[in-house]
Amino acid sequence: MIDELVSYNREFVKNKGYEKYITNKYPDKKIAIVSCMDTRLTELLPASLGIKNGDVKIIKNAGAIISHPFGSVIRSLMVAIYELGVVEVMIIGHTDCGAKHMNSSEMIEKMKERGIPQERIDMIRYCGINFESWLRGFETSEASVHETVEQIRNHPLIPSDITVRGFVIDSVTGKLTPVE
């Protein structure tokens, strides 16, 4: 399957399909969006917000959550704010999110079924990784978005003048609902 994507890419470049996407690295709308990596949102999210290439910075992960206060999501937001001029942050969770149902015990069992030895899991736990918190799901998308908004608003390295707002998008219709 990857080979098919690489083959398509060769034709895309050869036919100059990239020309309509040319922009610079600075987001025109000065907004960063943290959203879920759910495939239903790949085209729906930008279409429902009326954004195009170059408008915003989009940071995606499973569940649109911050699993570590100094992890890649916060790092990406800091780059967006301090290097790329972002002044507003949107956290966008969605309905029917698969990350909601994540269960660390079940995932650890799946790891072992795929050949990850228990000793490696134990060693990682010994090094301080709390699988239960790192691989946890959440009660509701609204509660998760609210928690993520609060983590960013109260982060010691995010300036207080940054606007942070939360929303849940309907993963079928694209309707955006604010989270207070």
Secondary structure as UniProt FT lines:
FT   HELIX           2..14
FT   TURN            15..16
FT   HELIX           17..21
FT   TURN            28..29
FT   STRAND          31..36
FT   TURN            39..40
FT   HELIX           41..49
FT   TURN            53..54
FT   STRAND          56..61
FT   TURN            62..63
FT   TURN            69..70
FT   HELIX           72..82
FT   TURN            83..84
FT   STRAND          88..94
FT   TURN            95..96
FT   HELIX           98..101
FT   HELIX           104..113
FT   TURN            114..115
FT   HELIX           118..126
FT   TURN            127..128
FT   HELIX           131..134
FT   HELIX           141..153
FT   TURN            156..157
FT   TURN            160..161
FT   STRAND          163..169
FT   TURN            171..173
FT   STRAND          176..179
//
